[in-house]
Amino acid sequence: MTTALVTGASTGIGAVYADRLAARGHDLVLVARDTGRLDALAARLAAEHGVKTQVITADLTDPAQLAGVQDRLRGGSPVDLLINNAGATLSDGFDGVDGARLEWLIRLNVTAPTLLAHAVIPGMLARGAGAIVNLSSVIGLAPEISTGIYGATKAYMLTFSHALTAEFGEKGIYVQAVLPAATRTEIWERSGRDVNQIPGVMEVDDLVDAALVGFDRREAVTIPPLPDAASWEAFEAARHAMLPGFRNSTPAARYRV
Ligand SMILES: NC(=O)c1ccc[n+]([C@@H]2O[C@H](COP(=O)([O-])OP(=O)(O)OC[C@H]3O[C@@H](n4cnc5c(N)ncnc54)[C@H](OP(=O)(O)O)[C@@H]3O)[C@@H](O)[C@H]2O)c1
């Protein structure tokens, strides 16, 4: 029996991950702010699947509460799978938003998942095994179709995943970046938008089930709505083809004065 810690497990994508992982026999640590919802989910999953569940109520934007989750990842029974899922978006454009809200979003979407991965990796390295799933977004590849910094926070999650794979992939740690497109969850109403006005919304169960297919295949990057895997592979190939050019010690001819 292995243990998975899921952030943002009280609803949406995180709650479906918790459900699917319990069905696979994982014990669970469920993290979010809404204790009532977490307790209800934990009780249901324990009853239906016979797994052990632990609830940690934490606002991941609060450093002291985040530290409590980091402590759980460093101590207690080993956590073999971290689902870095908790996240949010802002509906305002960059110039219309308060600076404190920008900082809040970076704490939730960037700082928290980074520090949670940092806390869990030493134990995984010691055991020579573990997995981390980072919820990115297609907006990380297409920031033009959103406003503000949401796309940038999700691009971080993609690049962060690549970096972790490069550093730890050969040491037994599997890292997956999941890039959903619009998915039917509360994230829309939480940022003041009506999901029914958004075209092409995926159902959350379909999204998580597809992401888990990618997980089982040990994909580095899983983009459930993308019909043609070859387009992602061509994008990655183009990125890798540039790498030798980054080692040149002189500016490219077009920049010479
Ligand atoms: N839905 C989409 O269209 C979509 C598309 C691409 C990527 N994503 C990504 O998928 C992930 C999950 O999104 P979702 O759609 O499932 O969102 P959601 O339905 O709004 O759920 C967000 C989860 O994060 C938790 N959370 C929010 N703020 C928190 C905080 N300060 N501290 C701790 N937990 C917090 C929420 O629980 P509490 O309120 O109980 O704390 C909830 O469990 C996010 O990273 C999001 O960026 C979503």
The ligand as a Gaussian input file, in Angstrom:
#p B3LYP/6-31G(d) Opt

LIG

0 1
 N      -10.600000      23.614000     -14.271000
 C       -9.877000      24.007000     -15.316000
 O      -10.410000      24.453000     -16.340000
 C       -8.373000      23.890000     -15.253000
 C       -7.666000      23.990000     -16.458000
 C       -6.283000      23.904000     -16.431000
 C       -5.631000      23.703000     -15.240000
 N       -6.338000      23.614000     -14.073000
 C       -5.582000      23.453000     -12.833000
 O       -6.041000      22.328000     -12.125000
 C       -5.862000      22.532000     -10.716000
 C       -7.159000      22.229000      -9.985000
 O       -8.140000      23.129000     -10.461000
 P       -9.694000      22.878000     -10.342000
 O      -10.276000      23.265000     -11.629000
 O       -9.983000      21.559000      -9.773000
 O      -10.054000      24.040000      -9.289000
 P      -11.182000      24.131000      -8.155000
 O      -12.353000      23.295000      -8.502000
 O      -11.368000      25.577000      -7.905000
 O      -10.456000      23.466000      -6.903000
 C       -9.291000      24.061000      -6.382000
 C       -8.839000      23.251000      -5.189000
 O       -7.715000      23.927000      -4.603000
 C       -8.018000      24.223000      -3.236000
 N       -7.442000      25.504000      -2.876000
 C       -7.717000      26.713000      -3.427000
 N       -7.041000      27.676000      -2.776000
 C       -6.335000      27.056000      -1.800000
 C       -5.460000      27.517000      -0.784000
 N       -5.186000      28.818000      -0.628000
 N       -4.895000      26.616000       0.044000
 C       -5.187000      25.297000      -0.081000
 N       -6.009000      24.802000      -1.013000
 C       -6.580000      25.680000      -1.862000
 C       -9.525000      24.251000      -3.143000
 O       -9.986000      23.863000      -1.868000
 P      -10.404000      24.853000      -0.668000
 O      -11.229000      25.947000      -1.236000
 O      -11.138000      23.919000       0.259000
 O       -9.111000      25.315000      -0.070000
 C       -9.904000      23.147000      -4.129000
 O       -9.825000      21.898000      -3.492000
 C       -5.389000      23.977000     -10.538000
 O       -3.975000      23.980000     -10.368000
 C       -5.750000      24.623000     -11.871000
 O       -4.893000      25.707000     -12.206000
 C       -7.688000      23.691000     -14.059000

